[in-house]
């Protein structure tokens, strides 16, 4: 997941909860420290977000020694009425597709929105 990144200020399109969930989807064995660095959050914020996601049934974990393995509930529907019917799996599919595009050849990065 990489090293510590610069903090971000201002508004963004994705919530921190979505970022943490996407980071966990990318690596189900990720450490809180790595998730925090990837999402540009504090470890405490990530712990709170993970607790929120678990309490709401979007995420669960099993402990093996000192590490956790997370399980995402892909069929769980998103909470906001505007996303009625949209599942976690659908959200993560969009984010994974975006991540795949960002890691492609830099010459391809100029593609217009909607190309696909």
Beta strands, then each sheet from edge to edge (+ up, - down):
strand 1: 59-64
strand 2: 67-72
sheet 1: 1+ 2-
end
